[in-house]
Amino acid sequence: MPAFETEIVLALEEGVNIRELLAPVRLDRKNGRLALTVQPMRIHGKDSDGRAHVDAHGPEETMEFEKIFKAIGEEAGEDWYRPPGENRDVLRLSNSTIALKPRSPVLIYGGDLTASIKSVVHAVASAKEGAIALDLLLREGRENLPGRLEKYRVGDGPSLSMEIYQGGPRSRRSSHVVRYCEINADYFQLAPRVTQPRLLAGERLKGFDEIDLKISANMAIREAERCFNCGLCNNCDNCFFFCPDMSVIRGEGAEGRHINYDYCKGCGLCVVECPRNAMVLEEEGS
């Protein structure tokens, strides 16, 4: 059963005993208690989503409990919430599904109904993708909708940018996602992550209050300051000061720093000394 690591840790802190690889077989009543019979399982490989393939292994085991709460699988609360099956009138996108039945309104399904990972972030991604797709449908029609969405992606994954779609400043940036190894970490000081304040385990057992407590404004600012601002120029002027040929021009306005190629010999010092990988050195095209 997929679970976030933090949730597993919190459950263990609260005294939960997690028994893995046990499949329920039957449930009986025994002396006023509930007798749950389970079948031990073993893993043999994984599917495309990373979930384990299992089969039976060993004799059955019976455990007795006062109460049992079933939490096996997730499904829509109503049948009509479910996205339709595969057919020519259905478009399945990265985080959403669109139904385009003739003479019917366009229906967009998202969130837990369509995303492989059930999280708030993926639900927001569904809404963003659905909004952009619907706008494209109404403006330009159905033709090659998935292909038209590609130019609004950030990086190699399924993430879409609403700002790129609206032609904002981000649309002029590179789509490359900067990796840590591409950052010049010598220009950054080590800043430890802010520890998330939480209710103590004993307090959690007394009720259903929110476990993760809010942090102060100062803590939030300090955490935000840990961001490298990868790939973005912050006008630190390392490129200007380290250039031996004075080929870096400090422009004003949106143009910012740029290179005078009449003087640049391609040494790459500016790229090496850029803290955030906001500059790249590429072979000049023919």
Phi, psi and omega in degrees: 000121180296141177205147176288141184303320181299320181293325177295316180299316180296322179296317179296321178298329183272007175091011179288133176261110184267120175253120184259160175056048174232119180259128179294137180252310179202164180230125182233162173261136183214112178055044178078003178242175180255125180255115181255120177263129183234154179249117175300142182237166173224154184269137172220084178091176181225158177270186184295336179269003180087003179277146187284143165271132183230157170218168184295145181205110177096172183286158178292158181228141179244131179235145181252141182219160173279321179220150177227132178246122181274128177220062183251110177079165178229144178208163181294147180293329178230150182300323185284353174289333188290138175297147179293163178287180183294125170197175187293343181264011182239129175249122178257115180258187184298316185232010181207165178230136183241127176257126185237060181288140178301140178058029177225153177295152177290131179245133179241126180252138181208194179067216183298339181289338185231334183279140180288330177254125185271088180218163178297320181300316181288331175294318176296321177298323177298314181296318180295313180297318180296320180294316180294316181297318180296319179297318178295321179298314183288329182274319190236356179089180188280336189309119175051045179300313179302322179293324180290334179288337185301324185286356177253010180279153175246117181076198184268353183269197183273004186291133176249150178247119176293327180293320176297318181298324181273003177076026180284185183304328182295337181294344179265359179274165173288146178275358181294134176265116185287130176268162183299323182293346180267357180267141174273089187292349179297340183267005182239143175269146178295125180232111182295148179294142176293130179282126180292117177290135181224158172298146175293154184305319180296325179288326180296326184289347185271349182186199184240032177293157178302131183281313180280118182272156180289154177254161181287165178298321179296320178294321179295319178295318180296322178292319179295329181291348177285347182294134179283344189054053186305135173076001183248133177284130177247022177061038179287340176070018173302318181298321181291316185285328184271345182293120181283348184250005181053039182265354178273124182255129178270090181280164178259159175074209187292336184292321177061214180285137176212170188252134171269102187288350175289338182250335184291130178255005176075033181289333177084006179300321181297322181290317181297321185270001176285118185296328193248012182058040177277353179234147177227153178247117183233154176291135182292132180287156182283000000 
